[in-house]
């Protein structure tokens, strides 16, 4: 499986914990490889909003990873 397919599968899984906008911004940045400026133009939002959505989305994903890890450790 190509790396891009792994990223796509990962973001599909985490779509359930992200807001629609966070998901959209993360997808455009991480999967499609767009810059903050390009995302800003495409979505008609400020570059600072793009940065906020990226940061908050990544934080949400990291929290979910930690929850899943803790759950697995508890079940081990």
N, C-alpha and C positions, 0 to 999 in steps of 0.2 A: 504494500500500500504506500502510495506517495505521501510525503510529508504534508502536502496541502490537503489531502484527503483526511489525514489524521486531525489536522486543525479544524477542518470543516465538521468532522464528527464530534470533536470536543465542544465546539461552539453550539452545535445543535443540542447537545446534552445540557449545556448551561443556559440555554435560552429560557428555561423555566424559572431561573432565579434572577435574570436581568430584566430591567425595564425594556420596553420596545426600543427606545432611543439608544440605550446603552448597547443593546444587542446590535442594532444597526450600525452604530459608530465603530464598535469593536470589529464587526464583520468587515466593514469597509477598510479599516486600518490593517487588521491582522491577516485577513484572507485575501482581500483584493489589493492590498498593498498601497492604498491611497495615503497621501500625506494629510496632516491636519488641515492645511489650507484647501486641499482638494475636497475633503469631506465637508468642510465649512461651506464651500461653494455649492456642492451637490445638494446638501440638506438645507441650505439657506439658514444656517445658524452661525454664531460667532466662533472664532477659533478657540476662545477661552471656554465656550460651551463644549466644544469637541474635546478639549483637554479634560474638562470635568467629567464628561461621560466616560471617557477612556479610564480615568483614574478610579472612579466609583465602580465601574463595571469590573475592573481588574480586582479591586478590593473584594467585591461580592464573590467573584470566582475563587479567590484565595481563601475566603472564609468558608466557602462550600467545600473546598478541598480539605481544609482542616477538620471540618465536621465529619466528612466521610472517613478521613484517616482515624479520627478518634472513635468513630463507630466501629471500624474494622478492628482496632486495638481492643475495644471492649468485648468484641465477639470472639477474640482469639483465645 
